[in-house]
Amino acid sequence: MLLLWYKSFRQLKATKLPIHAFVTSKRDNCNSLFYGLPNYLLKRLQHVQNAATRLVCFSPKAAHITLILTQLYWLPVHTRIEFKIRLITLKALHGRAPVHIKDLIKRYQPVHELRSSRKNLLVPSKYNLKT
């Protein structure tokens, strides 16, 4: 067992709660803003998550963080961002997302029967951005 640095399960749970409240909830709230950021900016977020993981598990700085993240079932930042966006998209397609998100996602419906009509494609949204 790799998570031997904390003394009890209650201690792990007590330290996980504030981390979820202050770190992971803020990260998950801004997934659409973080998507497409360059790797050097995502590395900063990954460092914050790694520090939070070390704080939760009371692990030393020299410990391999990937193994600890795996045991906590925490995804790396770039994977978590993609996962949450895909999850919201899936919920919107099945009618379980809020209305303002469901209105943004449209299925591709070709005029004629095509092979691509069975692929569950989406219509890209048109943006009117002013610069």
Residue pairs with C-beta under 8 A, 6 or more apart in sequence:
2 67
2 68
2 71
3 12
3 57
3 59
3 68
3 71
3 72
5 57
5 58
5 59
5 60
5 63
6 12
6 15
6 56
6 57
6 58
12 56
12 57
15 55
15 56
15 58
16 56
19 52
19 55
19 56
23 48
23 49
23 52
24 49
24 52
24 74
27 34
27 45
27 48
27 49
27 77
27 80
28 80
28 84
31 80
31 81
31 84
31 85
32 85
34 42
34 45
34 77
34 81
35 81
35 82
35 85
39 78
42 77
42 78
42 81
45 77
46 76
46 77
46 78
49 69
49 74
49 76
49 77
50 65
50 69
53 59
53 65
53 68
53 69
53 72
53 74
54 60
54 61
54 63
54 65
54 68
56 72
57 68
57 72
59 65
59 68
69 75
69 76
74 80
75 83
88 97
88 101
89 105
89 122
91 97
91 101
92 101
92 102
92 104
92 105
93 105
93 107
93 120
95 102
104 125
105 122
106 122
106 123
106 125
107 120
107 121
107 122
107 123
108 116
108 117
108 121
108 122
108 123
109 117
110 116
110 117
